[in-house]
Amino acid sequence: MDLNLKDRVVVITGGAAGIGRATVERFEAEGAKAIVWDVPAVDVTKVDVVNAAVEDVIREHGRIDVLVNNAGIVRDAQLVKWKDGSIVSQMDDATFDAVLNVNLKGVFLCTRAVAPHMIQAGRGVILNASSIVGLYGNFGQTNYAATKAGVISFTKTWARELGKYGIRVNAVAPGFIATDMVKAMPQRVLDGMAAKTPLGLVGEPADIANAYAWLASDAAKFISGAVLSVDGGLVLGT
């Protein structure tokens, strides 16, 4: 299928590695102009940096057709770890705040900065990185799960607010994906991930990139406010 993404201007946050890098490569393969925002050059938690980055793109390319809010971090800890009648550890404020700042506030800042340009153009696509843990929670991921659930709420709210301007907003919820970080885990852990997935596989970054590219294309022109799970059927297996 020709996705007709040639010459589209696509901003991808967190595009230097993992799913983000695969997404950059997928859009470039379709002939799009993929622009990477990643640290240290672009910190999505800094409003002035984000606003300046948007203006740089508009100055050079005249528009932003697609924004992929992919940047995210993980800082896992139990809310309260309890043993022998006392607290062993807790998720501290810094750990909680760091994840919310990147995964939630960063999505907000980038979208707020880009949306006016899409409104002026009368079209645009915003794609947000959620996760299956945003739908179902996960042990030790109070902060991460909360942000990924929040991203779903962003998606549905913005689809309502921005649809009248021709802007579509959707989210992708990956399951277990074999990024370099994940592949560095012990084989027994990887095997466990695959065993929990009905297809018996761990996904590849390209699987998520393909979902982003399709949702950005006119093939998905009547899809907005949706959350697409790309998880090998994991929802069915939990």
C-alpha positions in Angstrom: 0.0 0.0 0.0 1.3 3.4 -0.9 0.8 5.5 2.2 1.3 8.8 0.3 3.6 10.3 2.9 6.1 11.7 0.4 7.3 15.1 1.4 5.3 15.2 4.6 7.1 17.0 7.4 7.2 14.7 10.4 8.5 15.6 13.9 9.5 12.5 16.0 10.4 13.0 19.6 12.8 10.5 21.1 13.8 9.6 17.6 17.5 8.8 18.3 17.0 5.2 19.3 14.7 2.3 19.7 11.1 2.7 18.5 11.8 6.3 17.7 14.7 5.5 15.4 12.6 2.8 13.7 9.9 5.4 13.2 12.3 7.9 11.6 13.5 5.2 9.2 9.9 4.1 8.4 8.8 7.6 7.5 12.0 8.3 5.5 11.4 5.1 3.6 8.0 6.6 2.6 9.7 9.8 1.3 8.7 11.9 4.3 11.0 14.5 5.9 11.6 13.1 9.4 12.9 15.5 12.0 14.3 14.1 15.2 13.9 15.8 18.5 15.9 14.1 21.2 18.1 15.1 24.2 20.4 16.9 24.5 19.5 19.1 21.6 15.7 19.1 22.3 14.5 18.5 25.8 10.7 18.0 25.6 10.3 19.0 29.3 11.6 22.6 28.6 8.9 24.9 27.2 11.3 27.4 25.7 13.3 24.7 24.0 10.2 23.1 22.6 8.8 26.4 21.3 12.1 27.3 19.7 12.3 23.8 18.0 8.9 24.3 16.5 9.8 27.7 15.2 12.9 26.2 13.7 10.9 23.6 11.8 8.4 26.1 10.6 11.1 28.5 9.4 12.8 25.8 7.4 9.9 23.7 6.1 6.9 26.0 6.5 4.7 23.4 8.3 4.5 20.4 10.5 2.2 17.7 9.0 2.7 15.0 11.6 3.9 15.0 15.3 4.9 11.7 16.8 5.1 12.1 20.6 7.4 9.1 21.1 9.8 10.3 23.8 9.6 8.5 27.1 11.5 7.2 30.1 11.1 4.5 32.6 12.0 4.7 36.3 10.5 1.7 38.1 9.9 1.3 41.8 7.1 -0.1 44.0 4.8 2.4 45.6 5.7 0.9 49.0 7.9 -2.2 49.4 7.1 -3.8 52.7 8.9 -6.6 54.6 8.8 -7.9 58.1 6.3 -5.2 59.3 8.2 -2.2 58.0 8.9 -0.1 54.9 11.9 -1.3 52.9 11.6 1.4 50.2 9.1 3.6 48.4 8.9 5.4 45.1 10.4 8.8 45.8 9.2 12.1 44.5 12.1 12.6 42.1 11.4 9.2 40.5 7.8 10.0 40.1 8.3 13.5 38.8 11.0 12.6 36.3 8.7 10.2 34.5 5.7 12.5 34.5 7.8 15.4 33.2 9.0 13.5 30.1 6.1 11.1 29.4 3.2 13.4 30.1 4.2 17.1 30.3 6.5 16.6 27.3 3.6 15.3 25.2 1.6 18.3 26.4 4.3 20.9 25.6 5.1 19.5 22.2 1.4 19.2 21.1 0.5 22.6 22.5 3.4 24.2 20.5 2.6 22.3 17.2 -1.2 22.5 17.3 -1.6 26.2 16.3 0.4 25.6 13.1 -1.7 22.6 12.2 -4.9 24.6 12.9 -3.7 27.3 10.6 -2.9 24.7 7.9 -6.3 23.1 8.3 -4.9 19.6 8.7 -2.4 17.5 10.7 -1.8 14.3 12.5 -0.8 13.9 16.2 0.3 10.4 17.3 1.0 9.6 21.0 3.0 6.8 22.5 0.9 5.0 25.1 1.4 1.5 26.3 -0.6 -1.6 27.3 0.4 -0.7 30.9 -1.6 2.5 30.5 -4.6 0.3 29.9 -4.0 -2.4 32.5 -1.4 -1.2 34.9 1.8 -3.0 35.8 3.7 -3.9 39.0 6.3 -1.4 39.9 5.2 1.2 37.4 3.0 3.6 39.2 4.6 6.6 37.5 4.9 5.0 34.0 1.4 3.5 33.9 -0.1 6.8 35.1 1.6 8.7 32.3 0.6 6.2 29.6 -3.0 6.3 30.9 -2.8 10.1 30.8 -1.6 10.0 27.2 -4.8 8.1 26.3 -6.9 10.8 27.9 -4.9 13.5 26.1 -5.6 11.6 22.8 -9.3 11.4 23.3 -9.6 15.0 24.5 -7.5 16.5 21.7 -9.4 14.4 19.1 -12.5 16.1 20.3 -11.0 19.6 20.4 -8.9 19.6 17.2 -11.0 17.5 14.9 -12.9 20.5 13.6 -9.6 21.9 12.3 -8.9 18.7 10.3 -6.5 17.4 12.8 -6.5 13.7 13.7 -5.2 12.5 17.1 -4.5 8.8 17.9 -2.4 6.7 20.2 -0.4 3.5 19.9 -0.1 1.1 22.8 2.9 -1.2 22.3 3.3 -4.5 24.1 6.6 -6.2 24.7 9.0 -4.7 22.1 12.6 -5.9 21.4 14.4 -2.6 21.7 18.1 -2.7 22.4 17.4 -2.2 26.1 15.0 -5.1 26.2 17.2 -7.4 24.2 20.0 -6.8 26.7 17.8 -8.6 29.3 18.5 -12.2 30.3 17.1 -14.7 27.8 14.8 -16.2 30.4 13.2 -12.8 30.8 12.7 -12.5 27.0 11.3 -16.0 26.9 8.9 -15.1 29.6 7.7 -12.0 27.7 7.1 -14.1 24.6 5.3 -16.8 26.6 2.8 -14.2 27.9 2.0 -13.1 24.3 -0.6 -15.2 22.5 1.5 -15.0 19.3 4.5 -16.3 21.2 6.7 -13.5 20.0 8.2 -10.2 21.2 7.5 -7.4 18.8 10.1 -5.4 16.9 10.4 -1.6 16.9 9.4 -1.7 13.2 6.0 -3.1 14.2 5.3 0.1 16.1 6.8 2.3 13.4 4.5 0.7 10.8 1.5 1.5 13.0 2.6 5.1 13.3 3.1 5.4 9.5 -0.3 3.9 8.7 -2.1 6.1 11.2 -0.3 9.2 9.8 -1.5 8.3 6.3 -4.7 9.0 4.4 -5.5 5.3 4.7 -6.5 6.1 8.3 -8.2 9.4 7.4 -11.4 8.6 9.3 -9.6 7.3 12.5 -9.3 9.8 15.4 -9.4 9.4 19.1 -8.4 5.7 18.8 -5.9 3.7 20.8 -4.2 1.0 18.7 -2.8 -1.9 20.7 0.3 -3.4 18.9 1.0 -6.2 21.3 0.7 -9.6 19.7 -2.6 -10.2 21.4 -1.1 -9.7 24.9 -4.4 -8.1 26.1 -6.0 -11.4 25.5 -3.3 -13.2 27.4 -3.3 -11.2 30.6 
